[in-house]
Amino acid sequence: MEKMYYFAYGSNLHPLRLQRRVPSAELIGFSQLSGYQLRFHAEGMDQSGKCNLLKTGASLDVVYGVVYSMAVDEQPALDACEGPAYGVDTLTLTIRDRQYECLVYLARDPHIDEQLEPYDWYKEIVMLGAQYQQFPNHYVNVISSIPCKEDGLHDRVVSHRQLIQDLRRANQSKLAHDKDDRRVGIDTVRDYCDRIGSILAEAYGVPKDADLVEKLQLAGKHFDQYCIDRLRELRFYHDQAINHARADIDGAEFTKIYDDVIGYLLTRAEQIKEPPQRMALSKLAYRAAESLGTLAGVTAMFAAIVAGTYFGYKYFDYGGAFFAFLVVFIISGLLIKPVLLLFKWLGMLVAVVVEQALRHYGISSAILIILMIAGYFYGQQWGFAAFISRFAVAGL
């Protein structure tokens, strides 16, 4: 019997479900695709949302799936189950250091609609498959959070509810069987740690070709002590699994550690989207702008005192100068805090404008904005340039 390989990521994740469609199907192993998202936007033959892979190119996005072997002559039966919305493509996936050329079904563009929702029974079939394959809890939770709708066709609901009951029993049986040996296998540990390594490379700027230990060392400065401890645990189990083919830890406990770390890393990744050099430059720019604003405020206050004393002397001789000095000095003392705060915030406002220009439009736009602001305040000396600067600043 000639065989082929098939990558399942949706409703065919559960072997019982697939074997009822393709009797020759045999599970090969777990795999994952980086740079993809799981979506329920493919139009099924019942006009509801079905699973599809959306390519994003971001290594933080990942889709979990499994590879099956099956008889080549059973592919037409699988084609019929998938329906006209799907086309056939191939993927090269690695499992246990062996590469597999896998068939995969991807929705065609005319049959993709982001407004579609899956039926509740369909979403539950996908979830049960993910649970059977022991995918990470956070991934199952994402599937669980997908909006769904009720199916109004009674006969279709009844048939799929019976399938769901069978899948649940299969999951319970597998769970009971696994209680005899709940230790985590090398493939699970390796795949989970590879996922963490991808996040570290994408979000924290560490080299992609570095091993897990090097990535943790390079990115560790971004994490708090709790996350560092959890990462060390994962590294320990990773090394143990590599050396002994299994990690001496309960599967549920390992998954909990992994989910904790993934949740923390993704949260920190949102907080640290800019490279460390850019962050350091931004902090320096803000401090410089704040200091310059404060200096400008002090200079303005000093200039006011000097000007008051000068005009007092000019119009009222020495007595007037002394009186004017006292008056302006007292007023300056009363107003110094709000004036300094005002100039400090003006300086920081300029820093914000320049930083946004640098971030979105490059250094040339930042320089142009600085010149326009300068032209706005010193336009009388610049003639026609003042008019252009004032117009541009008003447009901003």
Secondary structure, DSSP 8 states (H G I E B T S, - for coil): --EEEEEE-STT-SHHHHHHH-TT-EEEEEEEEETEEEEEEEE-TTSSEEEEEEE---TT-EEEEEEEEEEGGGHHHHHHHH-TTEEEEEEEEEETTEEEEEEEEEE-GGGB-TT---BHHHHHHHHHHHHHTT--HHHHHHHHTS--B----HHHHHHHHHHHHHHHHHHHHHHHHHTT--EEEHHHHHHHHHHHHHHHHHHH---TTS-HHHHHHHHGGGS-HHHHHHHHHHHHHHHHHHHHSEEEEEHHHHHHHHHHHHHHHHHHHHH--S-HHHHHHHHHHHHHHHHHHHHHHHHHHHHHHHHHHHHHHHHHHHHHHHHHHHHHHHHHHHHHHHHHHHHHHHHHHHHHHHHHHHHHH-HHHHHHHHHHHHHHHSHHHHTHHHHHHHHHHHH-
